[in-house]
Amino acid sequence: MTHWLSLARAAQLVGVHRSTLQRMVRDGGLASVEGRLSTEELLRAFPGAVPEDTAGLERVTRIKEESFGRRVRERLLPSQEILAQRLFAQSQELADTRRHLQRYHALLDAVLARLGDLAATHAPSAALAAWADAELARVLAMAGADRLEVLDTALGVMSPRVTVRPSGREFLAEGRDTLLQAGLKAGLGFAYGCGNGTCGLCKARVLGGEVRRVLPHDYPLSEAERAQGHVLMCCYAPVTDVQVETLEASGPADIPLQTMVTAVRAVTPLASDTMMLHLQTPRSSRLRFLAGQMASLGAADARGDVHGTYPIASCPCDDRNIQFHIGRDDTDAFAEALFAGRLRPNDAVTLAGPKGRFVLDAASGRPLVFAACDLGFAPVKSLVEYALSAEAAASCAILWLATRPDGHYLSNQCRAWADSLDGFRFVALADGDPAAGAARLLDAWPGRAAAADCDVYVAGGEAFNAACASAFRQAGVPEDRLFTEVI
């Protein structure tokens, strides 16, 4: 029997990026049925995906077990209760399958015996008995389940598959993540508020599969909601593969404007003229936003109230810890207070957001190119971290122009991405003229010839953005794949 895999599981089994499989399906290199791949088709395309000798895998596993600290293992592995329940569910399924096989075997034996009794006096029965014997011998001689099917079953214990209705999107729940945490890490735009079982905004209906409550919650579900299978995604984890029904944000218009009082967690110098402001939201109110969006900040300063609007530099997958990159600017009252040391840890900062439409088209699957000038890297960092967590593209390039001495204030982070991730390129240039620098930046990018096949995101001043947009259009990038944000 053919065993079908989701793209997420197939990518996990053969060790490639999900967008690689999507591209192969589009190009005809992989046959799919309703977005799923058969193990036979996957093994045909990746014949070396499952090695015969697992000794190397066992050695790697042993090294990891010896090297990883307890906290790291706890993040990667489910809790003992969830793991035990998943193993029990799988054992129950195995026991049911064995019972069915025993019944089918008894029925088949009875049918063959009856045909044998009729064969002596009834020629068609004799022919049917001979055919049944031959077919039974052929079936028994067939090989067992392919190794990808076995691995898929084993991985289902560690990371069940969650399918979201009505969108049909899928993600894997790994480690001790709840449904909400796993979905946010996979880049899905679930509706939620507090993230700790108080507000009830992440309520969803379980259509199939089994879930278990792993965190307490104060929000009261009615008897009717419980009977219909509603749960709070922030407090439940999947035990088996599950289907949940909930709505997702499809764009900035689906994210409501939120206002909350946050606390300064840290003020960290990134360079001589660039600060990282780390704000933490209350436990009862987290910021729901899309990567690349902005927020307005306000604080009570000794010299009066100060305000400013800045791009969010952190990933939406960490919704309590919000980061901003703020440059020295004497005309910006909020920045001036920050650099003067008048904003300190634990000070209150009012946050209003999110704002803006400079967001990723995660469904396109096309290669991503980010062009930034100076502090334009802040929204780019958020977009890149989101793209990596959502596996939104198989390749990614950052082109970063510096027009001031500390313009490349996080270049080490970009080099680390480029060194550790396949298909990641980083180009850095310095030029005091944003327009001329933009042209030089694109000339230095080795992938310029393939720019027409990419989604391009440009963030910087008006002169830089205009020069970049013009150069990318000349390189063949369609208008609907070119996005700009003035910083």
N, C-alpha and C positions, 0 to 999 in steps of 0.2 A: 504494500500500500504506500502511495506517495505521501511523504511527510512535508508539510508546508511551513515556511518560516517567514516571519515579518522581516522587513529590511533591517530594523534595529538589531534583531537577534542574528541575522545572517552576517551583518557587518562585524558583530562581536565574535562570531565563530571563525570567520576566515581572516580576521585581523586587518580589515581595511576600513576606510571612512565610508559612512553611509551614503554620502553624495557620490562616491565612486560607483557604488552599485546602482544608484539612480541614473547616473550618466550611461552606464552600460546597458541598462534597460531601455533608455531613450534611443541609444545608438543601435539597438538590436543585438548587442552582444550577450544579453541575458533575457531569457523568456520569463515573463511573470504573468500571473493570473490574479486579477483584482489586487495588485500591489504586493503579492506574496511570491516567494521563490521556493521551488522544490529543492530538496537536498540533492537530488540527482543533477539538476541544472547547476547548482552551486559547485558541486564537485567537478562537473565538466569544465566550468570556467576557472576553477581554482583547484587543479588536481593535487597540488601539494599542501592543501589547507590543513589536512589532518595527518600528521606524521604517524607512521606505523609504530615507531619506537618511542615510547613515552618516558624513557629514562631521563632525557634532557629536561622535559617538563617537570618531572619529579624533583630533579636537582634544583631547578629554579624555584620551585615551590618551597623546598626545604630552606634554601637560602633566604627567601622572603620571610618565612616563618621565624627564622633565627634573627633576622636583621630588623624587622619591623617592630616598633615598640607596641606596647599594649594599646595605647590610645589609637594608633594608626589602624591596628587590626579591628578595633571596635568600630571604627568608621567604615571599614570595608565589609565587615561581616554582620549578618542579622543578629538580633538578640537571641539568646538561647531559647526563649519561649516561642518566638516567631519561627526559628529554625526547626524546633521540635514539631510545631504545628504543620509546617510545610512538608516535613518528612512523613508525618502521619497521613496527611492528605495524599501524598504520592503513594504511600504504602496501601492506603485504602483503595486508590484507583488500580493499583497492581492486583490487589486481592479480588476486586470486582472483575477485572479482565480474566484472571485465572478461572473464576467461577463460570464465566461465560464460555471460555474455551472448553472447560470440562463438559458443559452441557452440549455444546456443539459437537464435541468428540463423541459423546454417547449417542446423539442423534444420528451422526454420520455412520457410526458402527451399526445402528439399527437399520438404516437405509441400505447399507451394503449387504447386510445379512438378508434382508427381504429380497433384494435384487438377486442374491445368490440362490434363494429358494425358487424364484421364478425363472431363472436362467435355463433350467433343464427343459422346460416346456414352452418357453416364450422367447423367440429369437430376439425381438427388440430389447427385452430385458437383459439378455446376455450381452448385447452390444453396449447397452447403457452401463452395465456393470464393468465391462472392460474399459470403457472410456473413463469411468469414475476412478478405477484403479490407477490408470495411467496419469490422470490429472492429480490424484492424491500423491503419487510418487514424485511428480514434477514439483508440486508445491513444497513437499517435505525436503526436496533437494535444494530449494532456493536458499540463498544466503539470508542471514538474519538482518536486523535493522542496520542501516549504514551508520557509520561512526558519528556523522554530524547529527543524526537523529538522537543518538545516545547522549551526545554532548548537550544538545538542546534541552533534553529532559533534565540533565544534571544541573545545567545553568539555571533552569527554571526554579530550582530550590533556592539558589543564591540570589537571583535577580528576576523575579516574576515580571511578566509583560503586562502593562496597563494600556488598555485601549479606551480612548475618549470618544464618546458619542455626543452630538451628531457629527463632529468634525472628522472622526476616523483616525486622528493622530495617535501615535503610539510612543511609549517610552518604557524604559526599564527601571524598576525600583531596586536600588542597590543598597547594601549595608543596612543601617538602621533608619533609613529615610522613611518618612511618612509619604502618603500619596501626594500631598501638597509639596513637600520638599523635593521629592523626586521629579515632579512635574516642572517645578520652577528651574531646577538644574538642567532639565532638558529643553528649557526655553519656551515652555507653554505659558500662555497669558491667562492663568486662572484668576477668577475673582476671589479675593480674600482681604482680610483686614488685619486682625491681631496676630494670627498665626499660632495662637495658644489656646483655642477652644472657648473664647469668650464672646466673639461677635456673631458667629454663625454665618458669615459671608461665604465661606468655602464649602457650604453644604452641597453635597452631590448625592446622586442615587446610584447604588450599586446594581447593575443590570445582570451581572453574572460573575461567578467566582466567589471567593471567600476573603474577607478582610477581618482584621482584629484590631481592637482598640489598644494603642500602645501608650497613649498619654491621656490623663484625665481632662475633662472639659466641663465648664460651667454653663455653657449654652444648653437650654432645655429643648430637646427634640420631642415633638408631640408623638402620641401613640400612633397616629395616622402616618407620620413621617417615618417612624421606625418600621411600621408594617410594610411600607412601600420601599424600604431598603435605603433610606437616607442616612448618610454619615457625615461627619466633619472630616474633610480630607487632611486637616492639620493634625488630627489625633489618631488616625487609622493608617495601618500599613497593610499591604496585600499579603495574603498567605499563599494564594495560587494566582495564576493569570486571571485578571479581572477586567470587566468592562464597567466604566462609570459614565454617567450622564451628567454633564455640566457644561456651562457656556464658557467660551474663551474670548479674550480680547483679540480682535483682528487688526487693531491699529490704535493710534493715539486717541481717536474719538471715543473709544470704548473704555478709556482709563479716566476715572473721575478726578477732578481737582481736589487735593487733600491739603489740609492745614493742620500742623501738629507742632508741639513744642519739643524740640530735641535737646540733647545735652552734648557739649563739646567733649569728645573722647580724647582727642589729641590734636595738637598743632605741630606738624613736622616739616622742617625745611627740606625741600627737595633739591634746591639750588639756592644761590645767593639771592635771587629775586623771585623765587617761586615757593609757595607754601602749600602743603597738603592739609586741608581741614577735614578732620574725621568727626562726623556727627553720628550719634546713636539715637535711634527712635525709642519711645517707650515700649515696654513689652506688650502693652495692650493696643498699640497702634503702629503698624509698620507701613512704610512707604511703598505703594504699588506703582511701578513705573516701567517704561520700556527703555532699553539701552539706547543711549544717544540723546535722551531728553534732558531738560534743564529744570532748575528749581530756584525760587526766590528765597533769600535768607534775610532775616532781620534780627537785630540784637539791641539790647539797651546798653549803651556805652556811657562812660563817664562824661563825655562831651555831647550826649544826646543819642537818639536812636539812629542806627546805621542800617543801610539796606544794600542789597546787591543781588543780581541774577547771574548764575553760573551753570555751565554744563555739569552734569553728574558724571564723575570719573570712575564709578564703581559699577559692578555687574548687578542686574536685578536679582540674581540668585542669592545675594546676601542683602536682604531687604531691611535689616535693622542697622547696618553699618554703611553709612552713605559718605562718600568721599568727594571732595572738590579740589581742583588745582587752581590756586588763586595767585596771580602775579602782582608784583609791587606796582602800585598805581596811586599817585598822590591825589588824583581826581576822583578816586573811588573811595568813599567814606568807609565802607565795610572792609576793603582791602587795607586801607591805612590803619584802621583799628587792629586788624589782625597782625600786621607787621610791627606795629608799635607795642604789641604784647598786651593789649587791653582785652583780648578774648583768650580766656584760659580754660583748661580742663574743668568740666562740670558746669561751666556757664551755660545759660539757657539761650538757645537760638530758635526762633520761629521759622519753620520751613513751610513753604507753599508750593505745591507742584503736583504732578509734573507738567511741564510745558514743552511745546515744540513738536515737530514732525520729522526730525532727523533720525529716523529709526530704520532698522534692518528689514529687508524683505527676505525673511528666513526661508520661505518656501521656494525661492528661485533655484537654489542649489548651484548658482553660478560662482566662479571664482570672485573673490572680493579684493578690491583695491582701496586703500585708505590713504588720502593725501592730507597732511596736516601742516600747519605753520604755527610754530611756537606753542601757545596754550591751546591751540586747536587739537592737540593730542589728547586732551581730557575726554571729550566725547568719543574719540577714536578708541581710547583704552576701554571704555565701557562697551563699545560695539564689538571690539575684538574679543574681550572676555566672554561676552554673550555668545558670539559666533563659535568660539571654542567649546563652550558648555553645551550649546545646542547642536553641535556638529553641522553647522549651517553651510559650510563650504569645504571642499577638499584642498583648496589652496588659498593663500592670503598674502597680501603684500602691504607693507606700511612704508609710505614715502613721506619723510619728515624734513621740513625746511626750518632752519633756525635763522632768525633775523636779529637776534640779540645773543650776548655771550652765553647765557645759560638756557638757550632755546631747546636744546636736547636734554632736558632735565631727567628723563627716565630712559635714556638710550640703552642702559644695561638691561632693562626689562625687555626691550625689543630684541636685543641680541640674544638673550636667553631663549625667547620664543623661537627665533630663527635657528638657533643651535639645536634645540630639542624637538622641533616639530617639522616633519616632512612637508614640503610645499609651502613653507613660510619664508618670505623674503623681506629684508629690511634695508632701506636705502636712506642715508642721512646726508644732507648737504647744508652748508651755511652760506648765506648771501644776504647782504643788507637790503637788497631790492626785492620785495616779495614777488613782483611780476616776473622779473628776469630769473629769479631763483626758481619759480614754478616751472618755467620752461627747461631749465637745467636739470631739475629734479626728474622730470619725465624722461629726458634724454638719458639719464643715468640708470633708469629702471630697465633691467634686461627683458621684462615681459611686455614692453610697450607694443610690440607687433601683434600681441593677442589681446589688446585692450578692448576691442570690440565685443569680446565674449565675456566681459566682466561686468559686475555691478560696482560702481565707483562712488565713494563718499569723500567729500572734500570739506575740511573745516579750517577756517582761518579768517584773516581780515578780508575786506572786500576786494582789494587789489589782487591778493593771492588767489582767492576763489574765482575771480573772473578770468585770470590768466590760466589757471588749472582747467576750468571748465572748457575754455576755448581750445586748449591743447588736447584734451580728451575727446572733444567733438571731432577735431581734425584726425584723431587716431581711430575714429569710427564708432565711438561709444554712443548708442542711441540716447535721446533725451530722457526717455523714461527709465534709464538705468544710471542716470547721473543725479546725485543728490548733494546739495551744498548747505552749509550752515555758517553764518557769520558769527565769529567769536570776538 
